[in-house]
Amino acid sequence: EEFVFDIKESELQNYDLKVESAKTQTVVLGNWAIKLKEPKEIERKALKDIILKKENLALSNINLSGLSLSFDVKDSSPEKMKELNLDVKLVKKDGEIIDLTKDGDGNIYTENGESHVSLIYDYTELSDIDSVIINGQTLKVE
């Protein structure tokens, strides 16, 4: 999870950062000096539209970044989207596979017969991603 606090660097000494983890039950207290880089826009790539033949659904506006994969599903009712079983994977150039349906997070928004799907995952350099597999169909990242 990521939390963003709008604190000026000159005021950081007035704050404490406390992190608690439900997994390890370790508490970390400290006066941490943090120097952040200037924010920049995250690169994204548009991938080609596809049709999921088995599901008879057209996916368009497929966009990939280092943090998310998003796409639109045409002619999709909320009921149809609830029945849809997505199997989405990122294949990295080193062969590692990131299973977005198991390891990621996401949401589906449906309005006027069109759905927007957004899958979010831990940051991965876009240049390290070779392809995206959506329900068995491979999209090369150029």
C-alpha positions, 0 to 999 in steps of 0.5 A: 500500500502507498500513502502520500503525505504533502509535507514540506521538506523543511517540516519533516523533522516535526513528524515521526514515521511509524510503520506497523506490519500485520504480517511480522508484528514488527514496529519501526520507529525513527527519524528518517530523512527522506530525499525524493526525486522530482516526480515524473510521468510514468511511461505507458504503452498502448497495446493492440486491441484484441477479441477474447473469442471464447468469451466473445468480448472485444478489449480496446484501449489496452494500456500498460505501465510499470504500475498497471494494465488497463483496458475497455471491454465493449458491449459488456453488462455488469452481469457479464463482467461478474461472470468473466474469469480473467487470467492476466499475466505479465511475462518479463524478459528474464522469463519471470511471470507476474500473475495479475489475477493472483498477485495484483489488485484491480477494479472494474467499472461498468457504464452504458454497456462498456466496462473499464478494467484496471489491474494494479501491481508492484512497480515493474520497469516497463522496459523489462516486460516482454508481453502480456497474456490475457486469457491465453492471448499474448500481446507483445510489448514493443 
